[in-house]
């Protein structure tokens, strides 16, 4: 990978993690999987806004989802993200 590609990737990840609300989501997922309702309760972020942030985190590969019955659980995709965070 060329250095320029690395810098672009690094800047993109930093931009994704730099939002305070996304940081609150990441911090809430530190200890395990949570549903959207759990995240609303822990972060105080309104559902519509939380869904937007979760979509960004999911698109960037920061979080992953797992459906169990009627519930969708969000978790960190890689524990190294928490180390970097």
TASUL-V907959 format. One record per residue. N is the residue number from 0. RES is the residue in one letter. PSI is psi in degrees with one decimal (NA if undefined). OMEGA is omega as a letter, one per 30 degrees, with the letter a starting at -180 (* if undefined). D_FIRST is the distance of its C-alpha to the first C-alpha in Angstrom with 2 decimals. Layout:
n->N res->RES psi->PSI omega->OMEGA d_first->D_FIRST
n->N res->RES psi->PSI omega->OMEGA d_first->D_FIRST
//
This chain:
n->0 res->X psi->134.3 omega->l d_first->0.00
n->1 res->X psi->152.9 omega->l d_first->3.77
n->2 res->X psi->-41.2 omega->a d_first->6.48
n->3 res->X psi->-40.7 omega->l d_first->8.29
n->4 res->X psi->-40.4 omega->l d_first->6.47
n->5 res->X psi->-44.7 omega->a d_first->6.83
n->6 res->X psi->-39.5 omega->l d_first->10.29
n->7 res->X psi->-45.7 omega->l d_first->11.22
n->8 res->X psi->-45.2 omega->a d_first->10.63
n->9 res->X psi->-44.4 omega->l d_first->12.50
n->10 res->X psi->-39.1 omega->a d_first->15.16
n->11 res->X psi->-44.0 omega->l d_first->15.72
n->12 res->X psi->-44.6 omega->l d_first->16.36
n->13 res->X psi->-40.5 omega->l d_first->18.56
n->14 res->X psi->-40.4 omega->l d_first->20.43
n->15 res->X psi->-42.3 omega->a d_first->21.13
n->16 res->X psi->-10.0 omega->a d_first->22.49
n->17 res->X psi->-13.7 omega->a d_first->24.37
n->18 res->X psi->129.2 omega->a d_first->27.23
n->19 res->X psi->-35.5 omega->l d_first->30.30
n->20 res->X psi->-38.0 omega->l d_first->31.38
n->21 res->X psi->-33.8 omega->l d_first->28.07
n->22 res->X psi->-38.9 omega->l d_first->28.28
n->23 res->X psi->-39.6 omega->l d_first->31.79
n->24 res->X psi->-48.2 omega->a d_first->30.66
n->25 res->X psi->-43.7 omega->l d_first->27.98
n->26 res->X psi->-37.9 omega->l d_first->30.65
n->27 res->X psi->-31.1 omega->a d_first->33.14
n->28 res->X psi->1.6 omega->a d_first->30.91
n->29 res->X psi->-36.5 omega->a d_first->30.43
n->30 res->X psi->7.3 omega->l d_first->33.28
n->31 res->X psi->-178.0 omega->a d_first->32.84
n->32 res->X psi->145.6 omega->l d_first->33.02
n->33 res->X psi->152.9 omega->l d_first->35.12
n->34 res->X psi->170.7 omega->l d_first->36.52
n->35 res->X psi->-42.9 omega->l d_first->36.47
n->36 res->X psi->-39.8 omega->l d_first->40.05
n->37 res->X psi->-43.5 omega->a d_first->39.15
n->38 res->X psi->-36.7 omega->l d_first->36.39
n->39 res->X psi->-46.3 omega->a d_first->38.88
n->40 res->X psi->-43.3 omega->a d_first->41.35
n->41 res->X psi->-36.1 omega->a d_first->38.99
n->42 res->X psi->-25.2 omega->a d_first->37.27
n->43 res->X psi->8.7 omega->l d_first->40.03
n->44 res->X psi->130.3 omega->l d_first->37.65
n->45 res->X psi->148.6 omega->a d_first->39.53
n->46 res->X psi->-46.3 omega->a d_first->38.58
n->47 res->X psi->-42.6 omega->a d_first->37.43
n->48 res->X psi->-39.2 omega->l d_first->35.14
n->49 res->X psi->-42.5 omega->l d_first->33.87
n->50 res->X psi->-38.8 omega->l d_first->33.03
n->51 res->X psi->-44.6 omega->a d_first->30.88
n->52 res->X psi->-40.2 omega->l d_first->28.93
n->53 res->X psi->-37.6 omega->l d_first->28.60
n->54 res->X psi->-41.8 omega->l d_first->27.30
n->55 res->X psi->-47.7 omega->a d_first->24.52
n->56 res->X psi->-36.9 omega->l d_first->23.68
n->57 res->X psi->-45.1 omega->l d_first->23.80
n->58 res->X psi->-38.0 omega->a d_first->21.66
n->59 res->X psi->-2.4 omega->l d_first->18.90
n->60 res->X psi->17.5 omega->a d_first->19.30
n->61 res->X psi->-39.0 omega->l d_first->21.08
n->62 res->X psi->160.7 omega->l d_first->24.37
n->63 res->X psi->165.0 omega->a d_first->25.66
n->64 res->X psi->156.0 omega->l d_first->29.15
n->65 res->X psi->124.4 omega->a d_first->31.80
n->66 res->X psi->128.7 omega->l d_first->35.06
n->67 res->X psi->106.7 omega->a d_first->38.24
n->68 res->X psi->-126.1 omega->l d_first->41.39
n->69 res->X psi->0.4 omega->a d_first->41.64
n->70 res->X psi->142.8 omega->l d_first->39.11
n->71 res->X psi->124.2 omega->a d_first->35.36
n->72 res->X psi->134.2 omega->l d_first->33.80
n->73 res->X psi->140.9 omega->l d_first->30.66
n->74 res->X psi->165.6 omega->l d_first->28.68
n->75 res->X psi->138.2 omega->a d_first->25.46
n->76 res->X psi->-25.8 omega->a d_first->22.69
n->77 res->X psi->126.6 omega->a d_first->21.34
n->78 res->X psi->-21.6 omega->l d_first->23.43
n->79 res->X psi->-24.3 omega->l d_first->20.54
n->80 res->X psi->-39.9 omega->l d_first->20.63
n->81 res->X psi->-36.1 omega->l d_first->24.18
n->82 res->X psi->-43.1 omega->l d_first->23.25
n->83 res->X psi->-35.6 omega->a d_first->20.85
n->84 res->X psi->NA omega->* d_first->23.57
//
